[in-house]
């Protein structure tokens, strides 16, 4: 079956977003940085996040700031690094159903304030990296296309 998945971004968990962004900017490789946002997760934990673009690669940075979350768990277990890879899909319901039918564990699914729909999967058996699917809206695309 041919997939319509398109690479969207990598998500990094970091100790300090500001320090990381300043570092990449000092290297002269960051072409743009999105606005920093404070996100409250379903369990009321909080993380700061922002997008940065390096060439054609978009990176989503998360910094745990309060409570226990998948971000703080990752940081505790691995230190800073890539937590997940995200793909854009046209029909998230179809893709979620197919992955679940193949035995992949759905960790989280939700609608974002910008209208995009997301789903996180536990694909950590290989490389301990999670996978996210995103069905973006026009507004969500402007967030990811920082230029």
C-alpha positions, -999 to +999 in steps of 0.1 A: +000+000+000+014+034-010+015+059+019+008+096+013+029+104+044+052+134+041+081+141+065+071+170+087+096+175+115+118+161+142+109+167+179+138+173+203+135+174+240+159+198+256+168+212+290+167+249+279+151+260+246+166+295+248+201+281+251+196+256+223+182+283+199+210+307+207+235+279+200+221+271+166+218+308+158+255+313+168+264+286+142+246+307+115+225+278+104+190+287+117+170+303+089+140+311+112+125+305+146+088+304+155+073+319+186+079+302+219+047+288+234+038+273+267+018+241+262-004+224+288-005+187+282-036+166+289-023+156+324-017+193+332+021+191+329+036+220+310+063+223+284+077+252+264+080+246+227+090+263+195+099+254+159+131+263+142+141+258+106+176+247+096+178+244+058+148+223+048+147+206+082+121+217+107+128+210+144+102+212+172+119+218+205+103+209+238+115+219+273+096+203+302+088+230+328+063+215+352+048+181+360+055+146+347+051+142+310+064+122+280+089+151+276+102+150+312+103+112+311+124+113+279+148+138+293+153+118+325+158+085+306+179+097+276+190+133+282+185+158+254+178+144+220+153+133+193+121+121+209+100+116+178+096+119+141+065+134+126+047+129+093+019+148+078-010+127+065-042+135+046-065+113+066-054+107+102-084+086+111-076+061+084-039+060+093-045+056+130-070+028+124-045+010+102-015+013+126-036+002+156-049-028+136-012-038+130-006-037+168+010-003+172+001+013+205-016+047+203-003+068+231-022+101+225-046+115+201-061+150+200-070+182+182-047+212+186-059+248+190-048+256+155-071+230+141-045+203+133-051+168+145-023+147+160-017+111+171+014+098+189+025+061+186+048+040+206+072+029+179+101+029+204+110-008+200+135+004+173+157+032+183+134+043+212+119+071+190+082+077+189+062+085+158+036+112+154+011+117+126-003+152+119-033+161+098-025+199+094-048+228+086-037+258+067-029+277+099-008+248+111+012+248+079+021+285+084+035+275+118+057+249+104+067+269+073+086+295+092+101+314+062 
